[in-house]
Amino acid sequence: MSAHILSDLDLDTIFRSARTYYSWADTPVTRVQMHAIYDLARMGPTSANASPARFVWCETDAAKARLAACVSDGNRPKVLQAPVTVIIGMDMQFYTRLPELFPHDQTARSWFEGNEATVRDTAFRNSTLQGAYLMLAARAVGLDCGPMSGFDKPKVDAAFFAGTSVETNFICSIGHGTEEKLFPRLPRLPFEEACVIA
């Protein structure tokens, strides 16, 4: 398949004009949109196709309230107002699915089993990637994102993942953002300061 270059409008939508939103319009994110976002995000690459991310879509008032009780004071209104806030979790037993997800090497599970450091590194790195894919997918289908890391991880784990092998990585509100709390875009490092060509 030959490469297809996205239009400037597409690139603006996903990257250049996209912002981190702090307030939200009263427009729901539909179940169809949730499925569309995940169906795109799941196609992003992960190590050995391990796909350790697990997603909790806090849509109901009860789920939002439960999550809001676990976040910082500044993030609480964002969670309560957003149509949906997604908890991006990481399954610390992701390797048990490798026979299914990485079928051409049936020894892949043994790379991780009993190696806690490698499991944790792989789960964290790749669920972070998957959370970023989720954000790009949300933008691609016309929605806005508000990622957050200001939360009490043990509280979120206890509220949403108790009795499972999943832990929280980060959270991200999704919906139609409003401009009332936006501030001018912050600077980014230029290529010459952030990159080395070796």
Helices and strands as residue ranges (DSSP letters): H 8-11, I 12-16, H 31-41, G 47-49, E 53-58, H 61-68, H 76-81, E 84-91, G 94-97, H 98-101, G 108-111, H 116-140, E 144-148, H 153-160, E 166-175, G 179-181, H 191-194
